Amino acid sequence: LATSAPARADEPAPDLAAAHARLLARPRPRYLLPAAVATAAIGGGITWYWLDRDRQTADWDFPSLKARLTLDAWRFDTNPFPINFAWHAVDGGAYHLFARSSDLSLPVSIGYGLVTSLAWEFGAEFREYVSINDVVFTTGAGTAVGEFMHWLGRYVESAPDKRAWHPV
C-alpha cells in the first residue's frame, strides 16, 4: 500500500533515500552544551528544593560523607509514586535528551543522564541518603523517554517534504 509514487502526476516522487540519509546523519557531537544545560537544570532544581524547604526537611537524614561514598547511606526512598515514577522519568528523559540533541551517542547520553542523576543525589540532596530507586529509575526510564523523543524528533525532521511539518 505504501509506495514512493507521487500523490499527483505533476508532483515528483519523494526522495526516500535522501530522507533516510537525513534520518541517520549525525553531525559532530557537542559535549559541553548538554553539560551546561544539565547544570542549569540542576540549578533550577536546587532553587525549588530550597524554596520548598518544609517538604524537603522530612527526608533529611544527615548521613556522613564516608557513609555516602561507601554505600552505607544508599537506601530506597519513600517518596510518593508520582515523584518516583513519573517525575524522575521526565527529569531523566530531559537529561538524556540534552545529550542526544547535542548529537552524542546512546551510551554517552546514558552516561550523561547517570552522572546528572548522581550529581543531584550527591550534590543537591547532600542532607539525604542516596536514593537507589532515584538513580536507577531516573537513568533507566529517562533513557527510554529521552530516546523515544530523540528518534521522534529525528523522524519528523527527516520528512522528504518539509512542507508537511513546516508550512511556508
C-alpha positions, -999 to +999 in steps of 0.1 A: +000+000+000+028+024+008+047+034-023+070+062-033+047+073-061+038+109-062+003+119-049-004+138-082+010+134-117+027+168-117+044+163-083+078+145-082+082+113-061+097+119-027+134+110-024+132+083+002+170+076+001+178+112+009+152+112+037+168+080+051+202+096+049+190+127+068+175+104+094+208+087+101+231+116+095+250+126+127+267+159+129+298+164+151+289+158+188+290+188+212+300+176+247+299+209+267+265+221+257+245+193+274+267+195+305+259+232+307+222+227+302+221+198+328+240+221+352+214+248+347+186+222+352+201+211+384+204+248+395+167+252+389+160+220+409+182+232+437+162+265+438+129+245+440+145+222+466+153+251+489+122+271+483+100+241+492+121+235+523+092+224+545+085+194+524+122+186+519+132+186+556+111+154+561+138+135+541+168+150+557+188+122+574+223+139+575+244+109+565+282+113+568+303+117+537+320+084+544+286+066+546+276+082+513+308+071+495+309+036+510+273+028+500+263+026+537+239+056+531+223+042+500+186+034+505+153+031+487+134+063+494+098+067+504+088+095+480+052+093+467+045+073+435+042+103+412+076+117+422+094+084+420+079+070+388+066+100+368+088+130+376+120+111+378+113+096+343+105+131+330+137+146+345+158+116+333+143+120+299+153+156+298+189+148+309+191+121+282+176+144+256+200+172+264+228+149+254+211+133+224+200+166+209+237+176+210+245+147+187+260+124+214+258+086+210+234+065+230+260+052+255+274+086+261+239+101+266+231+074+291+263+083+309+253+120+310+220+110+325+236+088+351+262+115+360+235+142+363+213+119+385+243+112+407+252+149+408+217+156+421+218+128+447+253+137+460+252+174+455+217+189+458+204+163+482+236+162+504+215+160+535+196+129+525+205+092+520+214+085+484+182+070+468+189+038+449+155+039+431+160+076+421+194+069+405+182+037+387+148+050+376+159+085+366+186+069+344+167+039+331+132+054+325+149+086+314+168+068+287+135+052+274+116+085+275+145+106+261+154+080+233+118+079+222+116+117+220+150+119+202+140+095+175+106+110+171+123+144+165+148+129+141+119+112+122+099+143+119+129+163+107+137+137+081+105+142+062+111+143+025+086+171+021+094+197+047+061+215+039+042+187+058+059+198+091+070+233+084+042+252+065+056+280+044 
